[in-house]
Amino acid sequence: MARKKLDTLTEQMFYVLLSLRQERHGYGVMQTITQRTQGRVSVGAGTLYALLERFEADGLIRRTRTEDNRKYYQLTGEGERVLLAEYKRIKQQAADMEAVLREEEGQ
C-alpha cells in the first residue's frame, strides 16, 4: 500500500485519513470521499476496510464506537501528523512543478 511505513500515501489513503478528521463509519467515509472529490476518487468497500484495519493497527485511527452494526472511526494525533506530512509533501511537489513551468516560460 504505502511506501516505507506510510512515508507517502496513495490518493485513496490520503482521502480516507482526511475524511476521518471527523468521526465517521465506513460507508460515511466512502460517501465523504466521493462528495469531496466530486467522484474523481472512489474507494471500494474491500479497499476501505483493509485500509481501516491497517490504519487502526498502525495507530493512525481509532474505533470510537459501534452502533447499529456500524463501526465508527476517528483520526488519532499520529494520524493527523501523517496526514499533515503528506499534505506538505504534496504542496512541495506542486511548488516544484510551478517553478519548472515559470522557468520554461522565461526561456
C-alpha positions in Angstrom: 0.0 0.0 0.0 2.3 2.8 1.2 6.0 3.0 0.8 8.3 2.8 3.9 5.6 2.6 6.6 3.4 5.5 5.4 6.2 7.9 4.3 3.9 8.6 1.4 0.2 7.8 1.0 -1.8 6.8 -2.0 -4.6 9.1 -3.0 -7.1 6.8 -1.5 -5.2 6.5 1.7 -5.0 10.3 1.9 -8.7 10.8 1.5 -9.6 8.1 4.0 -7.5 9.8 6.6 -8.8 13.2 5.6 -12.4 12.1 6.0 -11.7 10.7 9.4 -10.8 14.1 10.9 -14.4 13.8 11.9 -15.9 10.6 13.4 -17.5 8.5 10.6 -18.5 4.9 9.9 -17.1 3.1 6.8 -20.0 3.9 4.4 -19.8 7.5 5.6 -16.1 7.6 4.7 -16.9 6.3 1.2 -19.7 9.0 0.7 -17.5 11.8 2.0 -14.6 10.9 -0.3 -16.9 10.7 -3.4 -18.5 14.0 -2.5 -15.3 15.9 -1.6 -13.6 14.8 -4.8 -16.8 15.1 -6.9 -16.4 11.5 -7.9 -12.8 11.8 -9.1 -11.7 9.4 -6.3 -13.7 6.5 -5.1 -12.8 3.8 -2.6 -14.4 0.4 -2.8 -15.6 -1.4 0.3 -12.8 -4.0 0.2 -10.1 -1.4 -0.1 -11.7 0.8 2.6 -12.0 -1.9 5.2 -8.4 -3.1 4.5 -7.2 0.4 5.0 -9.3 1.0 8.1 -7.8 -2.2 9.6 -4.3 -1.2 8.7 -4.7 2.4 9.9 -6.1 1.2 13.2 -3.3 -1.3 13.7 -0.8 1.4 12.9 -2.4 3.8 15.4 -3.5 6.4 12.8 -7.2 6.0 13.6 -9.2 4.6 16.5 -12.5 2.9 16.7 -14.7 5.2 18.7 -17.9 3.2 18.9 -20.1 0.6 17.3 -23.8 1.4 16.8 -26.4 -0.4 14.7 -23.7 -2.8 13.4 -21.7 0.2 12.1 -18.1 0.8 13.3 -17.2 4.4 13.8 -13.6 5.7 13.5 -11.7 8.9 14.0 -8.2 10.1 13.3 -5.6 10.0 16.2 -2.9 12.5 16.8 -0.4 10.3 14.9 -2.9 10.0 12.1 -3.1 13.8 12.0 0.7 14.0 11.9 0.9 11.6 8.9 -1.9 13.4 7.1 -0.3 16.8 7.5 3.1 15.5 6.5 1.5 14.2 3.3 -0.2 17.5 2.7 3.1 19.3 3.0 4.8 16.8 0.6 2.0 17.3 -2.0 2.3 21.1 -1.7 6.1 20.9 -2.3 5.5 18.8 -5.4 3.1 21.4 -6.7 5.6 24.2 -5.9 8.3 22.4 -7.7 6.1 22.0 -10.8 5.2 25.7 -10.7 8.9 26.6 -10.5 9.7 24.5 -13.6 6.7 26.0 -15.5 7.9 29.5 -14.6 11.4 28.7 -15.7 10.2 27.3 -19.0 8.0 30.4 -19.6 11.1 32.6 -19.1 13.1 30.8 -21.8 
